[in-house]
């Protein structure tokens, strides 16, 4: 049994992260692919027999506008952790014929999350998974923002993933040569484009682990939505986990205080004008 993760790009011009682990949690492959054919070639050694492919991209999109029901339900739990999902709807060209569904169909994978088929594809989302798996108060900010913050947060995510070596189920990435090289590249990166390239394989490993986690611990996973309207699978949010408190906006000065300060400044300006007029009269004499 193999568990495959795809951090799927919207289009074939962008890089897709690809990862595969075995039933014992050993990382077998981590890397990137681009067009559909190269993605299918990269995963082919792991999907010929029993497999579960976790795809970070919409698989089923039936609504014309707005959020899918699964996104609204997930956002109710995870938005306060900055881990909400953006809306996928059919009027957007990229969701009218979802790329994830095309790839799953090409690989002859069953997309029904409740199916008993030995070869399936499911939709997952890494951000909520990081909150639930690692007990984070907020998502790690490795996608956007200042380069130094992104680099630090991405390395922190890799450290957390490496810590799953002691989790149940176990994920064993530390002895995979490609993973070690990926960490080395990210640590040595000096430009945002380098992080853009290497964050996708990291997310793909997390997607593959969510598939493994669901396989071993189905009682600890939440299925948001359904096969008819679209769904997202993620480890269940711990009930006692609280988000980081939001920063309070700076308190506004009292309105009366503002009026008093304005009157004081106006009085000073009036006094200055009178003084300036007196000086001019002296000069004109």
HELIX and SHEET records of a PDB file:
HELIX    1   1 UNK A   36  UNK A   47  1                                  12    
HELIX    2   2 UNK A   69  UNK A   78  1                                  10    
HELIX    3   3 UNK A   79  UNK A   81  5                                   3    
HELIX    4   4 UNK A   93  UNK A   96  1                                   4    
HELIX    5   5 UNK A   99  UNK A  106  1                                   8    
HELIX    6   6 UNK A  126  UNK A  134  1                                   9    
HELIX    7   7 UNK A  147  UNK A  162  1                                  16    
HELIX    8   8 UNK A  163  UNK A  166  5                                   4    
HELIX    9   9 UNK A  177  UNK A  188  1                                  12    
HELIX   10  10 UNK A  192  UNK A  216  1                                  25    
HELIX   11  11 UNK A  218  UNK A  220  5                                   3    
HELIX   12  12 UNK A  255  UNK A  284  1                                  30    
SHEET    1   A 5 UNK A  27  UNK A  33  0                                        
SHEET    2   A 5 UNK A  16  UNK A  22 -1                                        
SHEET    3   A 5 UNK A   2  UNK A   7 -1                                        
SHEET    4   A 5 UNK A  51  UNK A  55  1                                        
SHEET    5   A 5 UNK A 119  UNK A 123  1                                        
SHEET    1   B 2 UNK A 221  UNK A 226  0                                        
SHEET    2   B 2 UNK A 230  UNK A 235 -1                                        
END                                                                             
